[in-house]
């Protein structure tokens, strides 16, 4: 749980193999281990200042690994390793196992004697962590409390807290930027675009534009942003146009999505060349996420399928 963050800091170089009860273990060279996926627990050979090489597991590789009740497919996961406790002699005394909770929340930490762990081969040079402890035993055990005088910057709970702070901070920053910069800037851009259209083109009464001129007309959200073309005009019971269907997206007519847009939301201009310019106050995202126009559904409930401003 959030333990890839911890994997960048070496807690210890190796763990002495004398404290490990193994079954079907295979010693791998560093090169061989590097060729396998990083999701397993690996034993490898390391050269220290001593004449002979030694083998062991990285504590950082252990952190985050599930603790299982057995090796079979029916084995239950009873928790995961959050930390490792090492004695002055270099031997591992215990592991801190997080039990229960969800995604690290509501989790209880328990110190589990390292002697109650064993390592079973999963194949492909990987091992699983197995314990003879049951979930019930761990849930009923005394909770582990990190000593107050030990800095907790490496603890999983503190990492989760910091990640939550970062996430909330980023969200708050985005909201501030959106409210103070993005939204006003977008409004200024829209106003400038509309101002340019008004200055360069003559706005016309949409009700005076013929059906022939509207069908096939391109629709823009800005002067250069073509969002689709008008495919249909939907007439209400009073004989007036109440909406248009815009074919959005697609390529050369393929993959287009029909979207109903209220007629009154459209603005229409006549360019200097006498061409018709149609604009709609919707973003591409709004149109792409809108409900697909279906004639039967529209007839039953027009408002449910029509984008309006």
PLY file of the C-alpha trace (Angstrom):
ply
format ascii 1.0
element vertex 309
property float x
property float y
property float z
element edge 308
property int vertex1
property int vertex2
end_header
0.00 0.00 0.00
1.70 3.11 -1.32
4.94 1.26 -0.75
6.59 1.84 -4.09
7.37 5.24 -2.56
9.32 3.55 0.18
11.24 1.29 -2.15
13.69 4.05 -3.02
15.24 4.07 0.47
17.37 1.16 1.62
16.47 0.08 5.13
19.11 -2.63 5.18
21.33 -4.18 2.54
20.31 -7.78 3.19
18.53 -9.99 5.67
20.48 -12.89 7.14
19.31 -16.18 5.70
19.82 -17.98 8.99
16.62 -16.45 10.33
14.55 -17.61 7.36
12.71 -20.92 7.10
12.54 -21.60 3.37
10.95 -24.19 1.17
12.26 -24.96 -2.36
14.47 -21.83 -2.36
16.65 -20.89 -5.30
19.54 -18.43 -5.07
19.59 -15.95 -7.95
22.36 -13.69 -9.15
21.62 -10.00 -9.35
21.43 -10.21 -13.14
18.92 -13.05 -13.05
16.74 -11.25 -10.52
16.82 -8.12 -12.62
15.34 -10.02 -15.57
12.16 -10.91 -13.68
9.23 -8.72 -12.81
9.54 -6.46 -9.77
6.29 -7.62 -8.19
7.74 -10.59 -6.31
9.98 -11.04 -3.29
13.47 -11.99 -4.45
16.50 -13.56 -2.83
19.76 -12.51 -4.40
23.50 -12.69 -3.99
25.42 -9.63 -2.84
29.13 -8.97 -2.37
30.04 -7.06 0.79
33.44 -6.27 2.32
33.63 -9.88 3.49
35.63 -12.38 1.37
32.57 -14.42 0.47
29.28 -13.28 -1.02
26.08 -13.56 0.97
22.44 -13.96 0.01
19.28 -12.35 1.33
16.21 -10.22 0.72
16.02 -6.45 0.57
13.83 -5.10 3.36
12.44 -2.56 0.91
11.41 -5.47 -1.32
9.53 -7.02 1.60
7.56 -3.89 2.41
4.12 -4.03 0.86
4.16 -7.78 0.28
1.10 -9.74 1.34
1.32 -12.18 4.24
-0.51 -15.41 3.41
-1.83 -18.21 5.63
-0.44 -20.88 3.31
0.91 -21.75 -0.11
-2.23 -23.20 -1.72
-4.80 -21.42 -3.86
-7.13 -21.42 -0.84
-4.62 -19.45 1.26
-5.95 -16.24 2.80
-4.19 -12.91 2.80
-4.06 -11.73 6.41
-2.25 -8.43 5.95
0.77 -6.82 4.37
4.22 -5.83 5.60
4.51 -2.14 6.50
7.91 -2.15 8.19
10.78 -4.33 9.41
12.39 -4.37 12.86
16.09 -5.29 12.95
18.22 -6.08 16.01
21.75 -4.81 16.70
23.11 -8.18 15.60
21.63 -7.61 12.14
18.94 -10.24 12.50
15.33 -9.39 11.78
13.29 -9.48 14.96
9.79 -8.78 13.62
7.77 -7.29 10.83
4.98 -4.77 11.21
1.89 -6.16 9.51
-1.06 -3.99 8.52
-4.31 -5.87 9.12
-7.80 -5.00 7.91
-8.90 -1.67 6.53
-9.23 -0.67 2.90
-6.46 0.96 0.84
-4.60 1.61 4.06
-7.52 3.32 5.80
-8.72 1.89 9.12
-5.76 -0.48 9.14
-4.42 -1.96 12.38
-0.68 -2.56 12.71
0.66 -5.58 14.59
4.26 -6.63 15.31
4.68 -10.22 14.13
7.72 -12.29 15.18
9.92 -12.93 12.18
10.29 -16.55 13.29
6.62 -17.03 12.42
7.28 -16.25 8.76
8.49 -18.57 6.03
9.16 -17.99 2.34
7.66 -20.29 -0.26
8.70 -20.36 -3.89
6.09 -19.12 -6.36
8.14 -20.04 -9.40
9.88 -17.64 -11.73
12.38 -16.95 -8.96
9.76 -15.29 -6.77
8.74 -16.01 -3.20
5.59 -15.45 -1.18
5.52 -14.60 2.50
3.71 -17.23 4.58
2.82 -17.15 8.28
1.32 -19.65 10.69
-0.64 -16.80 12.28
-4.32 -16.44 11.49
-6.18 -13.26 10.66
-8.15 -13.62 13.89
-4.94 -13.89 15.90
-3.56 -10.72 14.36
-6.82 -8.80 14.73
-6.95 -9.71 18.44
-3.25 -8.93 19.04
-2.05 -5.76 20.73
-1.70 -2.89 18.27
1.79 -1.75 17.37
2.44 1.93 18.16
5.44 3.62 16.61
7.54 5.30 19.35
6.96 9.04 19.44
10.67 9.84 19.48
11.34 8.04 16.18
10.83 10.23 13.10
7.91 8.83 11.17
8.69 10.21 7.71
9.22 6.67 6.47
6.09 5.14 7.97
3.36 4.05 5.61
0.71 5.90 7.58
2.68 9.14 7.35
3.19 8.60 3.63
-0.56 8.15 3.22
-1.18 11.31 5.24
1.30 13.28 3.16
-0.14 11.91 -0.08
-3.61 12.95 1.08
-2.26 16.43 1.91
-0.64 16.68 -1.51
-3.80 15.47 -3.23
-6.02 17.89 -1.33
-3.53 20.70 -1.86
-3.43 20.04 -5.59
-7.22 19.95 -5.74
-7.52 23.20 -3.80
-4.85 24.82 -5.97
-6.69 23.77 -9.10
-9.97 25.16 -7.79
-8.24 28.44 -6.92
-6.56 28.67 -10.33
-9.80 27.77 -12.08
-11.82 30.35 -10.17
-9.22 33.12 -10.27
-7.58 32.56 -13.64
-9.09 29.96 -15.96
-12.76 30.93 -15.72
-12.13 34.70 -16.06
-9.71 34.08 -18.94
-12.23 31.86 -20.70
-14.90 34.51 -20.22
-12.60 37.19 -21.67
-11.77 34.96 -24.65
-15.46 34.24 -25.30
-16.26 37.93 -25.03
-13.41 38.80 -27.38
-14.48 36.17 -29.90
-18.08 37.31 -29.80
-16.93 40.90 -30.06
-14.84 40.07 -33.14
-17.74 38.23 -34.73
-20.04 41.15 -34.02
-17.51 43.66 -35.34
-16.54 41.73 -38.47
-19.91 40.19 -39.31
-23.53 41.21 -39.20
-25.73 39.34 -36.76
-29.00 38.20 -38.27
-32.29 37.07 -36.77
-32.11 33.27 -36.71
-35.84 33.08 -37.43
-35.33 34.72 -40.80
-32.75 32.17 -42.00
-34.17 29.60 -44.41
-34.13 25.88 -43.74
-32.16 25.37 -46.93
-29.41 27.68 -45.67
-29.27 26.02 -42.25
-29.06 22.37 -43.35
-25.40 21.54 -43.80
-24.20 24.80 -42.21
-21.05 24.49 -40.09
-21.37 25.33 -36.39
-18.52 26.95 -34.45
-17.74 27.46 -30.77
-15.13 30.05 -31.71
-14.00 31.66 -34.93
-11.70 28.75 -35.79
-13.28 25.86 -33.90
-15.72 23.93 -36.07
-17.71 21.49 -33.92
-19.95 19.98 -36.58
-22.73 20.76 -39.01
-26.49 21.08 -38.79
-28.17 17.88 -40.02
-31.79 18.48 -39.05
-34.14 21.20 -37.87
-36.70 20.06 -35.29
-40.08 21.80 -35.51
-42.37 22.12 -32.50
-46.15 21.82 -32.36
-46.45 25.57 -32.96
-44.61 25.21 -36.28
-41.54 27.03 -34.99
-38.00 25.62 -34.94
-37.27 24.50 -31.39
-33.95 22.70 -31.88
-31.38 21.62 -34.42
-29.45 18.36 -34.65
-25.69 18.87 -34.99
-23.52 16.00 -36.24
-20.52 16.19 -33.91
-17.10 14.64 -34.46
-16.43 11.80 -36.85
-14.41 11.86 -40.06
-15.84 12.27 -43.56
-19.27 11.49 -42.18
-18.21 8.34 -40.32
-18.50 8.06 -36.54
-20.50 11.27 -36.19
-22.71 11.71 -33.13
-26.04 13.55 -33.53
-26.76 16.00 -30.69
-29.88 18.14 -30.25
-29.22 21.81 -29.42
-31.91 24.37 -28.66
-32.53 26.71 -31.59
-32.58 29.80 -29.36
-29.03 29.06 -28.14
-27.63 29.57 -31.64
-26.29 32.90 -32.88
-26.10 33.56 -36.61
-24.05 36.04 -38.58
-23.69 37.04 -42.19
-20.07 37.42 -43.29
-18.76 40.07 -45.68
-19.01 37.47 -48.44
-22.67 36.81 -47.65
-21.97 33.40 -46.09
-23.84 32.14 -43.03
-21.85 31.78 -39.81
-23.54 29.79 -37.00
-22.18 29.72 -33.43
-23.19 27.69 -30.38
-22.28 28.43 -26.71
-21.13 24.88 -25.98
-17.70 23.28 -25.71
-16.64 20.25 -27.70
-16.56 18.30 -24.44
-20.16 19.23 -23.63
-21.31 18.16 -27.07
-19.33 14.92 -27.01
-20.71 14.05 -23.56
-24.30 15.00 -24.45
-26.93 12.33 -25.00
-27.16 10.99 -28.54
-30.21 12.31 -30.40
-32.85 9.65 -31.11
-36.06 10.69 -32.82
-38.35 8.44 -30.76
-36.84 9.53 -27.42
-36.87 13.18 -28.45
-40.55 13.00 -29.40
-41.37 11.52 -26.00
-39.28 13.95 -23.93
-37.52 16.73 -25.91
-36.02 18.44 -22.86
-34.12 15.32 -21.82
-32.12 15.29 -25.07
-31.67 18.99 -25.79
-28.66 21.07 -24.81
-29.68 24.62 -23.98
-28.26 27.84 -22.57
0 1
1 2
2 3
3 4
4 5
5 6
6 7
7 8
8 9
9 10
10 11
11 12
12 13
13 14
14 15
15 16
16 17
17 18
18 19
19 20
20 21
21 22
22 23
23 24
24 25
25 26
26 27
27 28
28 29
29 30
30 31
31 32
32 33
33 34
34 35
35 36
36 37
37 38
38 39
39 40
40 41
41 42
42 43
43 44
44 45
45 46
46 47
47 48
48 49
49 50
50 51
51 52
52 53
53 54
54 55
55 56
56 57
57 58
58 59
59 60
60 61
61 62
62 63
63 64
64 65
65 66
66 67
67 68
68 69
69 70
70 71
71 72
72 73
73 74
74 75
75 76
76 77
77 78
78 79
79 80
80 81
81 82
82 83
83 84
84 85
85 86
86 87
87 88
88 89
89 90
90 91
91 92
92 93
93 94
94 95
95 96
96 97
97 98
98 99
99 100
100 101
101 102
102 103
103 104
104 105
105 106
106 107
107 108
108 109
109 110
110 111
111 112
112 113
113 114
114 115
115 116
116 117
117 118
118 119
119 120
120 121
121 122
122 123
123 124
124 125
125 126
126 127
127 128
128 129
129 130
130 131
131 132
132 133
133 134
134 135
135 136
136 137
137 138
138 139
139 140
140 141
141 142
142 143
143 144
144 145
145 146
146 147
147 148
148 149
149 150
150 151
151 152
152 153
153 154
154 155
155 156
156 157
157 158
158 159
159 160
160 161
161 162
162 163
163 164
164 165
165 166
166 167
167 168
168 169
169 170
170 171
171 172
172 173
173 174
174 175
175 176
176 177
177 178
178 179
179 180
180 181
181 182
182 183
183 184
184 185
185 186
186 187
187 188
188 189
189 190
190 191
191 192
192 193
193 194
194 195
195 196
196 197
197 198
198 199
199 200
200 201
201 202
202 203
203 204
204 205
205 206
206 207
207 208
208 209
209 210
210 211
211 212
212 213
213 214
214 215
215 216
216 217
217 218
218 219
219 220
220 221
221 222
222 223
223 224
224 225
225 226
226 227
227 228
228 229
229 230
230 231
231 232
232 233
233 234
234 235
235 236
236 237
237 238
238 239
239 240
240 241
241 242
242 243
243 244
244 245
245 246
246 247
247 248
248 249
249 250
250 251
251 252
252 253
253 254
254 255
255 256
256 257
257 258
258 259
259 260
260 261
261 262
262 263
263 264
264 265
265 266
266 267
267 268
268 269
269 270
270 271
271 272
272 273
273 274
274 275
275 276
276 277
277 278
278 279
279 280
280 281
281 282
282 283
283 284
284 285
285 286
286 287
287 288
288 289
289 290
290 291
291 292
292 293
293 294
294 295
295 296
296 297
297 298
298 299
299 300
300 301
301 302
302 303
303 304
304 305
305 306
306 307
307 308
